[in-house]
Each structure stands twice: as structure tokens, then as C-alpha cells.
Amino acid sequence: MNPNFTHKQGQYLALIYHFEKVNRKSPSHKDFQIYFDAYPSSVNSMLKTLESKGYISKEAGKARSITLLLSKDQLPDLA
């Protein structure tokens, strides 16, 4: 799979990867809001987009259930 994502989408994906490596759990919506200085609705919209494009999966109703479906070599550097 050759991912075709925007710069911002790539940064969200990179954050998921690195957050999980450091914290051994996926980031919460609040973690995204803080890192990207974003509104809750923006974070929710981005995560829905990433899920619909097949880059992540989430378990409905379960907190911190984001699973990254791309390998590290498919991700950009986290800025």
C-alpha cells in the first residue's frame, strides 16, 4: 500500500505511532488537541477521515482504541 495522505494527516499518523511507542497506549482525543492546538471537532473529523481511508482502525465506544494500520516506513517524520 502506498499511502496518499496530506501533510496534516501524516502528522496525526506519526503522532499515533510515536505516542504508542512511548506510552504503550494510543493517544486520546485530548492528546491530539494539545499537540496540534486543535478543537475537539477537528480532531474527531481527522480521526474519522483517517479511519475511512483505512490508515487507522478504532473500536467503537472504547477509549484509546486507535490501531495504526501503516508501518513506520510509510509515515513521515513527526514535526
Secondary structure, DSSP 8 states (H G I E B T S, - for coil): ------HHHHHHHHHHHHHHHHHSS---HHHHHHHHT--HHHHHHHHHHHHHTTSEE--TT-TT--EE-S-GGGS----
